Amino acid sequence: MNSLSGEGHDNCRPGCGACCIAPSISSPIPGMPHGKPAGVRCQQLDQNNLCRLFGDSRRPDVCRQFTFDRALCGTSRQQALDNLTWLEGHTLSPSKT
């Protein structure tokens, strides 16, 4: 499974980090016990935009399950941010219904 951590995956852009910024995450993250809102940088994203929890059992399932998809991630970090931000804004969560 390809992850968007940027570590050792051919299709992922190392240093992108869009998947750790654009979407909301409702599950606990070390340092963020209530998850994170959309558009907020995850505390586990390092200065090189790589996940500090990659390969760590504390990494949320939603993060482990997110995979690189060229249609979603586009051809640049900015496209990935734009696409993920759009998707977040157009996805209804149970609390919005």
Sequence and secondary structure as in RCSB ss.txt:
>XXXX:A:sequence
MNSLSGEGHDNCRPGCGACCIAPSISSPIPGMPHGKPAGVRCQQLDQNNLCRLFGDSRRPDVCRQFTFDRALCGT
SRQQALDNLTWLEGHTLSPSKT
>XXXX:A:secstr
   TT SS SSS TT  GGGTSS B S BTTBTT B TT   TTB TTS BTTTT TTS HHHHH    HHHHTT
SHHHHHHHHHHHHHT   GGG 
